[in-house]
Amino acid sequence: MDPERPVPREVLEELLEDAHWAPSHGLTQPWRFHVFRTPESRAELAGQLVALYDRAIPGPERDPAKRAKLAGGPRRAPVVVAVVARIEPDGKIPEWEELAAVSCAAQNFMLSAHQRGLGSFWSTPPVACSRELVEWLGHAGDDGDGDDEYRALGLLYLGWPLAGEAAPRSVRAPLAERVTWHGE
């Protein structure tokens, strides 16, 4: 991705609107998105990821490569979106359904980005899925009813391909290996 080529806010709003149309049982709309699109905000996110890693892993056990990846990742894409799921522990909707709904929203976002020529990928290092990141993002409390919980589901990286480079191609197993036709 080209970290120097910004993604216009209007495009991001379209992607987020597409994400917002994901299905959710009971229309709970459990997704919460935190957008980091300025160099300063991405640097702050990178610093927080490293700080969380350093707190979680004792000094002698820290992997310098993992630490460098956490520090550099948010700086290599012009947009990083932290994905959070709001869960009502005793709500009528099971947690797995809320997580599935947020995953659908993330996929809508990524498919919409692809349609516009943007590249994206979903990254889930442990610190990006930690309770500490949820709290840093401002979800230490709840939405007012006293029992909400939040789960960080990782980071979506988004950006334009580098000039002169084609987007990477993904490989899939043949579809026939993943589909069973019944009654035919």
ChimeraX attribute file (.defattr): number of C-alpha atoms within 10 A of each C-alpha:
attribute: neighborCount
match mode: 1-to-1
recipient: residues
	/A:1	20
	/A:2	15
	/A:3	19
	/A:4	14
	/A:5	15
	/A:6	16
	/A:7	17
	/A:8	9
	/A:9	10
	/A:10	9
	/A:11	13
	/A:12	18
	/A:13	11
	/A:14	14
	/A:15	20
	/A:16	21
	/A:17	15
	/A:18	19
	/A:19	23
	/A:20	22
	/A:21	13
	/A:22	20
	/A:23	16
	/A:24	20
	/A:25	14
	/A:26	9
	/A:27	10
	/A:28	14
	/A:29	18
	/A:30	21
	/A:31	25
	/A:32	19
	/A:33	20
	/A:34	13
	/A:35	17
	/A:36	20
	/A:37	23
	/A:38	14
	/A:39	18
	/A:40	11
	/A:41	16
	/A:42	24
	/A:43	18
	/A:44	16
	/A:45	24
	/A:46	21
	/A:47	16
	/A:48	19
	/A:49	25
	/A:50	20
	/A:51	15
	/A:52	18
	/A:53	20
	/A:54	16
	/A:55	11
	/A:56	12
	/A:57	11
	/A:58	9
	/A:59	9
	/A:60	6
	/A:61	8
	/A:62	13
	/A:63	13
	/A:64	9
	/A:65	9
	/A:66	13
	/A:67	16
	/A:68	12
	/A:69	15
	/A:70	23
	/A:71	21
	/A:72	16
	/A:73	17
	/A:74	28
	/A:75	23
	/A:76	18
	/A:77	27
	/A:78	22
	/A:79	26
	/A:80	27
	/A:81	21
	/A:82	23
	/A:83	24
	/A:84	25
	/A:85	23
	/A:86	22
	/A:87	23
	/A:88	20
	/A:89	13
	/A:90	10
	/A:91	10
	/A:92	9
	/A:93	16
	/A:94	13
	/A:95	16
	/A:96	10
	/A:97	14
	/A:98	23
	/A:99	20
	/A:100	17
	/A:101	23
	/A:102	27
	/A:103	19
	/A:104	19
	/A:105	28
	/A:106	26
	/A:107	18
	/A:108	20
	/A:109	24
	/A:110	24
	/A:111	18
	/A:112	20
	/A:113	22
	/A:114	15
	/A:115	9
	/A:116	12
	/A:117	13
	/A:118	17
	/A:119	21
	/A:120	22
	/A:121	13
	/A:122	18
	/A:123	15
	/A:124	14
	/A:125	15
	/A:126	16
	/A:127	22
	/A:128	23
	/A:129	19
	/A:130	18
	/A:131	17
	/A:132	17
	/A:133	23
	/A:134	22
	/A:135	14
	/A:136	12
	/A:137	15
	/A:138	11
	/A:139	20
	/A:140	14
	/A:141	13
	/A:142	15
	/A:143	10
	/A:144	7
	/A:145	8
	/A:146	9
	/A:147	13
	/A:148	17
	/A:149	17
	/A:150	21
	/A:151	20
	/A:152	24
	/A:153	24
	/A:154	20
	/A:155	23
	/A:156	23
	/A:157	22
	/A:158	29
	/A:159	23
	/A:160	23
	/A:161	19
	/A:162	14
	/A:163	9
	/A:164	6
	/A:165	8
	/A:166	8
	/A:167	15
	/A:168	8
	/A:169	6
	/A:170	5
	/A:171	6
	/A:172	6
	/A:173	7
	/A:174	8
	/A:175	8
	/A:176	8
	/A:177	7
	/A:178	7
	/A:179	8
	/A:180	9
	/A:181	6
	/A:182	5
	/A:183	4
	/A:184	4
